[in-house]
Amino acid sequence: MSKEMTLDSFLTSFKGGERDKKAERREVEVGVEEEVRSFITSRGRVPKSDLYAYAKRRGIKPVDLYKALKTLEDKGVIRKAFDGELKELIYIVK
């Protein structure tokens, strides 16, 4: 085998690894999305502070929580509103 082919094989091996990482990352995002949806659904409505505390206890990164909330809002599964009594945002199942 020539050096060029070896180098080519070496370089393309990284592309496969990159795809694997992207697929793995997407699986994590889908898992977090499902976990967050389940938590909000079980309670009907959740104050933002409770949701962030839940995510912290579960080891969910803030960026993953935000992505999950955004995706669930975009899909029409949840909506957010301001609760005047609590004086904070709440997430509500539609």
Backbone as JSON, one array per atom type, in Angstrom:
{
  "sequence": "MSKEMTLDSFLTSFKGGERDKKAERREVEVGVEEEVRSFITSRGRVPKSDLYAYAKRRGIKPVDLYKALKTLEDKGVIRKAFDGELKELIYIVK",
  "N": [[0.85, -1.18, 0.0], [0.52, 2.24, -0.77], [1.96, 5.32, 0.52], [0.24, 7.45, 0.14], [-2.31, 6.27, -0.07], [-2.52, 5.21, 2.44], [-2.5, 7.51, 3.99], [-4.84, 8.66, 2.99], [-6.73, 6.77, 3.83], [-6.39, 7.08, 6.54], [-7.23, 9.75, 6.91], [-9.93, 9.64, 6.06], [-10.96, 8.02, 7.99], [-11.48, 9.65, 10.13], [-13.71, 11.08, 9.34], [-15.78, 9.22, 9.48], [-15.84, 8.78, 12.22], [-16.63, 11.29, 13.03], [-19.24, 11.41, 12.05], [-20.34, 9.4, 13.6], [-20.18, 10.59, 16.12], [-21.92, 12.75, 15.76], [-24.33, 11.4, 15.36], [-24.56, 10.13, 17.82], [-24.76, 12.37, 19.48], [-27.19, 13.41, 18.61], [-28.88, 11.37, 19.47], [-28.65, 11.72, 22.22], [-29.83, 14.25, 22.45], [-32.46, 13.67, 21.63], [-33.17, 11.88, 23.63], [-33.06, 13.54, 25.9], [-35.01, 15.39, 25.2], [-37.31, 13.76, 25.24], [-37.31, 13.02, 27.95], [-37.65, 15.52, 29.22], [-40.12, 16.27, 28.14], [-41.73, 14.26, 29.23], [-41.49, 14.84, 31.97], [-42.68, 17.41, 32.15], [-45.24, 16.81, 31.18], [-46.14, 15.02, 33.13], [-46.64, 16.69, 35.24], [-48.21, 18.69, 34.23], [-47.96, 21.54, 34.26], [-45.05, 23.45, 34.66], [-42.91, 25.4, 36.62], [-40.2, 27.43, 35.51], [-37.95, 27.48, 37.2], [-38.25, 25.09, 38.67], [-38.0, 23.25, 36.62], [-35.36, 23.7, 35.76], [-34.03, 22.95, 38.1], [-34.72, 20.25, 38.19], [-33.46, 19.36, 35.83], [-30.81, 19.79, 36.53], [-30.49, 18.0, 38.66], [-30.76, 15.62, 37.25], [-28.57, 15.66, 35.68], [-28.59, 16.93, 33.23], [-27.36, 18.91, 30.71], [-27.41, 22.5, 30.53], [-27.54, 23.56, 27.87], [-28.56, 21.4, 26.44], [-31.03, 21.12, 27.66], [-32.23, 23.57, 26.94], [-32.32, 23.25, 24.13], [-34.06, 21.06, 23.96], [-36.42, 22.14, 25.09], [-36.94, 24.19, 23.22], [-37.33, 22.69, 20.87], [-39.58, 21.16, 21.62], [-41.43, 23.22, 21.95], [-41.5, 24.23, 19.31], [-42.6, 22.03, 18.01], [-45.11, 22.12, 19.0], [-45.85, 20.84, 21.31], [-45.51, 21.79, 23.89], [-46.03, 24.93, 25.6], [-44.94, 28.2, 26.57], [-45.54, 30.43, 29.28], [-46.18, 33.37, 31.25], [-46.38, 33.3, 34.7], [-48.15, 35.14, 36.86], [-48.53, 34.98, 39.65], [-46.42, 33.35, 40.55], [-44.44, 34.78, 39.46], [-42.71, 34.12, 37.35], [-41.56, 32.34, 34.4], [-43.51, 29.67, 33.09], [-43.85, 26.32, 31.93], [-46.14, 24.69, 29.91], [-48.18, 21.91, 29.14], [-49.61, 21.42, 25.99]],
  "CA": [[0.0, 0.0, 0.0], [1.34, 3.45, -0.86], [1.79, 6.27, 1.62], [-0.94, 8.27, -0.16], [-3.51, 5.51, 0.28], [-2.53, 5.1, 3.89], [-2.91, 8.82, 4.47], [-6.24, 8.81, 2.63], [-7.49, 5.93, 4.75], [-6.29, 7.72, 7.84], [-8.06, 10.95, 6.92], [-11.35, 9.3, 5.97], [-11.39, 7.38, 9.23], [-11.99, 10.7, 11.0], [-15.06, 11.44, 8.91], [-16.7, 8.23, 10.05], [-15.93, 9.07, 13.65], [-17.4, 12.53, 13.17], [-20.64, 11.05, 11.86], [-20.75, 8.65, 14.78], [-20.37, 11.55, 17.21], [-23.14, 13.51, 15.48], [-25.47, 10.51, 15.61], [-24.62, 9.95, 19.27], [-25.24, 13.65, 20.03], [-28.62, 13.5, 18.29], [-29.55, 10.44, 20.37], [-28.7, 12.37, 23.53], [-30.82, 15.32, 22.37], [-33.79, 13.06, 21.59], [-33.41, 11.35, 24.97], [-33.34, 14.67, 26.79], [-36.31, 15.92, 24.78], [-38.34, 12.85, 25.76], [-37.28, 13.12, 29.41], [-38.23, 16.82, 29.59], [-41.55, 16.2, 27.79], [-42.36, 13.4, 30.22], [-41.54, 15.57, 33.24], [-43.69, 18.48, 32.06], [-46.54, 16.16, 31.02], [-46.55, 14.42, 34.4], [-47.06, 17.75, 36.16], [-49.15, 19.58, 33.55], [-47.31, 22.84, 34.13], [-43.83, 23.44, 35.47], [-42.16, 26.65, 36.65], [-38.85, 27.35, 34.94], [-36.99, 27.16, 38.26], [-38.38, 23.65, 38.96], [-37.47, 22.53, 35.46], [-33.91, 23.8, 35.8], [-33.58, 22.13, 39.23], [-34.87, 18.86, 37.73], [-32.4, 19.09, 34.86], [-29.54, 19.74, 37.26], [-30.47, 16.72, 39.39], [-30.64, 14.54, 36.27], [-27.3, 15.8, 34.95], [-28.86, 17.44, 31.88], [-26.65, 20.16, 30.46], [-28.32, 23.6, 30.19], [-27.72, 23.7, 26.43], [-29.44, 20.32, 26.01], [-32.36, 21.47, 28.16], [-32.74, 24.64, 26.09], [-32.65, 22.66, 22.82], [-35.25, 20.23, 24.14], [-37.56, 23.04, 25.26], [-37.19, 24.86, 21.94], [-37.89, 21.69, 19.96], [-40.94, 20.84, 22.07], [-42.27, 24.39, 21.61], [-41.65, 24.26, 17.85], [-43.49, 20.92, 17.63], [-46.43, 22.39, 19.54], [-46.12, 19.95, 22.43], [-45.6, 22.64, 25.08], [-45.96, 26.37, 25.38], [-44.51, 28.87, 27.79], [-46.35, 31.57, 29.67], [-45.71, 34.0, 32.48], [-47.29, 33.12, 35.82], [-48.09, 36.35, 37.68], [-48.39, 34.64, 41.07], [-45.06, 32.86, 40.78], [-43.54, 35.79, 38.89], [-41.7, 33.47, 36.52], [-42.05, 31.57, 33.27], [-43.91, 28.29, 33.31], [-44.02, 25.52, 30.72], [-47.44, 24.05, 29.99], [-48.5, 20.94, 28.09], [-50.73, 21.89, 25.15]],
  "C": [[0.89, 1.24, 0.0], [1.06, 4.36, 0.33], [0.52, 7.1, 1.41], [-2.23, 7.54, 0.24], [-3.62, 5.38, 1.8], [-3.0, 6.42, 4.51], [-4.39, 9.05, 4.19], [-7.13, 8.0, 3.57], [-7.53, 6.55, 6.14], [-7.24, 8.91, 7.94], [-9.55, 10.61, 6.87], [-11.86, 8.61, 7.23], [-11.95, 8.42, 10.21], [-13.4, 11.11, 10.62], [-16.09, 10.49, 9.48], [-16.91, 8.48, 11.53], [-16.75, 10.31, 13.91], [-18.89, 12.25, 13.02], [-21.17, 10.3, 13.07], [-21.02, 9.59, 15.95], [-21.64, 12.36, 17.01], [-24.37, 12.66, 15.76], [-25.66, 10.3, 17.11], [-25.19, 11.21, 19.93], [-26.74, 13.8, 19.81], [-29.43, 12.57, 19.2], [-29.69, 11.04, 21.77], [-29.78, 13.45, 23.53], [-32.24, 14.75, 22.38], [-34.14, 12.49, 22.96], [-33.77, 12.44, 25.96], [-34.71, 15.25, 26.47], [-37.44, 15.07, 25.35], [-38.44, 12.94, 27.28], [-37.95, 14.41, 29.88], [-39.73, 16.82, 29.3], [-42.3, 15.38, 28.83], [-42.52, 14.11, 31.56], [-42.63, 16.64, 33.22], [-45.09, 17.87, 31.97], [-47.04, 15.59, 32.34], [-47.07, 15.46, 35.39], [-48.07, 18.72, 35.54], [-48.59, 20.96, 33.27], [-46.14, 22.87, 35.11], [-43.17, 24.81, 35.44], [-40.73, 26.42, 36.13], [-37.83, 26.94, 36.0], [-37.04, 25.67, 38.63], [-37.78, 22.82, 37.84], [-35.95, 22.56, 35.46], [-33.33, 22.98, 36.96], [-33.65, 20.64, 38.87], [-33.73, 18.48, 36.79], [-31.04, 18.95, 35.56], [-29.41, 18.42, 38.01], [-30.22, 15.54, 38.45], [-29.35, 14.61, 35.46], [-27.48, 16.25, 33.51], [-28.17, 18.78, 31.74], [-27.65, 21.26, 30.09], [-28.57, 23.74, 28.69], [-28.65, 22.61, 25.9], [-30.88, 20.57, 26.47], [-32.99, 22.53, 27.27], [-33.17, 24.09, 24.72], [-33.92, 21.83, 22.9], [-36.5, 21.09, 24.27], [-37.94, 23.72, 23.95], [-37.84, 23.9, 20.94], [-39.33, 21.35, 20.34], [-41.9, 21.99, 21.79], [-42.54, 24.43, 20.11], [-42.6, 23.17, 17.35], [-44.92, 21.13, 18.14], [-46.82, 21.49, 20.7], [-46.31, 20.74, 23.72], [-45.67, 24.1, 24.65], [-45.45, 26.99, 26.68], [-45.38, 30.09, 28.01], [-45.75, 32.15, 30.94], [-46.78, 33.81, 33.55], [-47.12, 34.32, 36.76], [-47.92, 36.07, 39.17], [-46.97, 34.2, 41.4], [-44.01, 33.87, 40.34], [-42.36, 35.15, 38.14], [-42.38, 32.74, 35.36], [-42.46, 30.18, 33.73], [-44.03, 27.62, 31.95], [-45.26, 24.67, 30.92], [-47.6, 23.08, 28.84], [-49.69, 21.48, 27.31], [-51.79, 20.82, 25.07]]
}
